[in-house]
Amino acid sequence: MKQVAWITGASSGIGEEICKQLAQKGLKLILSSRSEEKLQDLKKSLPNSEEHLIIPLDLEHSSDFPDLAKQAVAEMKRIDYLYNCGGLSQRAEASETSLEVDRRIMEINYFGTIALTKAVLPIMQAQKSGHIIAISSIAGKFGFYLRSAYSASKHAIQGFFESLLLEEAKNNISVTIAYPGKINTPISMSALGKDRNAHGEMDHNQATGMPVEECVSILLKAVDKKKKEILIGNKEIKAVTLKRFFPKLFWKIIAKQSAT
Ligand SMILES: NC(=O)c1ccc[n+]([C@@H]2O[C@H](COP(=O)([O-])OP(=O)(O)OC[C@H]3O[C@@H](n4cnc5c(N)ncnc54)[C@H](OP(=O)(O)O)[C@@H]3O)[C@@H](O)[C@H]2O)c1
């Protein structure tokens, strides 16, 4: 029986590339994000197009997820992997970010992600197998300029999914947390600035980041090896080791980095 992977954030960037590489490997996919039209275009372009399923969802509407998970398993019979890639970033200082924006980022990146995970968990528990992948960020390892809410949401992801990893080992469910650095995707375009407005610019950091194909190929290898965590990026990911072992130097260097 073919393995089934459910991917959120499938309409763009890392999630879209995961779909391309997994379809190439012969998996059956469930494609999710808000933009149904983009998901249709992606589905048409994938190998074995007719085997894949589109389930549009909004990570802000998590009360829908138990029903969507029932629909997914009714149509695909099982769910072997859940790749939680849907999310959005931030480009505004904490002092100019409204609480409404803080809450929205937390709702999408954290509550939406854990709500879908909780909807899928009983299915994996019944199968006695499964693998859940959470996409945090290097900003989930340390705070950064213009990223207070984003960084907080990604730190929360780490706490939740590390706990889940320990708890679900008894059910033969694995967890991998990925911490990408600067990856070449359009994430800065939709990042929330002040007052819910999208930043609308392709940042230099993203434009010069690791190609998304390389990022996803590293991620999929880590998932195959059931790694608990994986840092993915170019030299920026060395900052994580620097913070741990040379914190004074870390804060000196990080303070000089460009936010965009
Ligand atoms: N690119 C980087 O440098 C980088 C670095 C570290 C971590 N990450 C993380 O990697 C993940 C993927 O980001 P990316 O770089 O691939 O960005 P992206 O190209 O902007 O893709 C984001 C995806 O999330 C979906 N999404 C956004 N809001 C949503 C909502 N309310 N409900 C459902 N889906 C929603 C978008 O689809 P729709 O608009 O169709 O809903 C899109 O498919 C994110 O969690 C991000 O934080 C990225």
The ligand as an ORCA input file, in Angstrom:
! r2SCAN-3c Opt
* xyz 0 1
  N      11.535     30.673      3.966
  C      12.248     30.769      5.059
  O      13.320     31.413      5.075
  C      11.808     30.087      6.316
  C      12.707     30.038      7.382
  C      12.326     29.432      8.570
  C      11.078     28.840      8.680
  N      10.205     28.902      7.633
  C       8.880     28.291      7.850
  O       8.578     27.406      6.805
  C       7.158     27.314      6.642
  C       6.827     27.515      5.157
  O       7.225     28.828      4.793
  P       7.670     29.191      3.303
  O       9.006     29.808      3.377
  O       7.421     28.052      2.404
  O       6.638     30.394      3.025
  P       5.555     30.653      1.882
  O       6.133     30.362      0.548
  O       5.019     32.012      2.162
  O       4.428     29.549      2.193
  C       3.583     29.664      3.290
  C       2.441     28.684      3.130
  O       1.579     28.797      4.278
  C       0.238     28.891      3.835
  N      -0.558     29.673      4.773
  C      -0.346     30.944      5.197
  N      -1.342     31.346      6.004
  C      -2.202     30.303      6.095
  C      -3.442     30.097      6.760
  N      -4.033     31.051      7.496
  N      -4.058     28.907      6.626
  C      -3.514     27.931      5.866
  N      -2.355     28.050      5.214
  C      -1.713     29.236      5.318
  C       0.301     29.578      2.460
  O      -0.793     29.186      1.653
  P      -2.108     30.024      1.377
  O      -1.738     31.460      1.252
  O      -2.618     29.383      0.118
  O      -3.020     29.738      2.536
  C       1.591     28.951      1.899
  O       1.293     27.743      1.252
  C       6.554     28.407      7.547
  O       6.094     27.812      8.738
  C       7.750     29.299      7.857
  O       7.614     29.938      9.097
  C      10.540     29.502      6.459
*
